[in-house]
Amino acid sequence: MANLSTVVLIGLPLVSLYFQFAVSAGTGTGIPLGGNCKTNVSCSTNISNSGCKDKICQCTAMFYRQNNKCVDKIGLGLACTTTKPCKDVNADCKGNCTCKQSFYKDTICKPRIQPNHKCGSITPKNASCIDHAYCNSTSFCVCDKGYKGASCSSAMTMAAVEISTIILCLMMVYFEVFK
Ligand SMILES: *[C@@H]1O[C@H](CO)[C@@H](O)[C@H](O)[C@H]1NC(C)=O
């Protein structure tokens, strides 16, 4: 029969080891961030905004991992880094979280508006329209002078496309495709 001193000798280090892990992981019960999991339930219940994804306990989409916590990702216009990522999926980190080229900044990054559609409700309204378009007096995006079509391409580009079509037709005639 084990005497008291044996129990204390073996038991105490085990208890302290348990606490060391539990406290250093900051998790209480469950698998900490980065650990393998099968279901949400197996991940630590003490870490808000985390869950089991791709069999790893990790932060949900709008949060990023900082030590053993899930922290809010960075909003539009605010300072970000590669380790402090932007919240908006259509934003890039360029010092601050900035909407991607084909998006404009509203409450979120929204796709820039094509001609003959209502401009966005931001200031300046021009910025809500696609490249080579502006917001006219009736609040519709229209192509700049010299640009046309749904993507406001340059008249030169359009002309080049038309000319190449004509050349292709001439070649087909030449090779008697239309015999
Ligand atoms: C929007 O663009 C039009 C056409 O380029 C320009 O005349 C107008 O001044 C611009 N408005 C603003 C607020 O930038």
The ligand as a Gaussian input file, in Angstrom:
#p B3LYP/6-31G(d) Opt

LIG

0 1
 C      -16.112000      63.766000     -61.248000
 O      -15.630000      63.558000     -62.570000
 C      -16.055000      64.527000     -63.502000
 C      -15.598000      64.070000     -64.887000
 O      -14.250000      63.678000     -64.891000
 C      -15.489000      65.892000     -63.101000
 O      -15.949000      66.884000     -64.004000
 C      -15.959000      66.226000     -61.694000
 O      -15.349000      67.423000     -61.261000
 C      -15.619000      65.108000     -60.726000
 N      -16.228000      65.385000     -59.431000
 C      -15.556000      65.217000     -58.294000
 C      -16.312000      65.575000     -57.058000
 O      -14.399000      64.826000     -58.245000

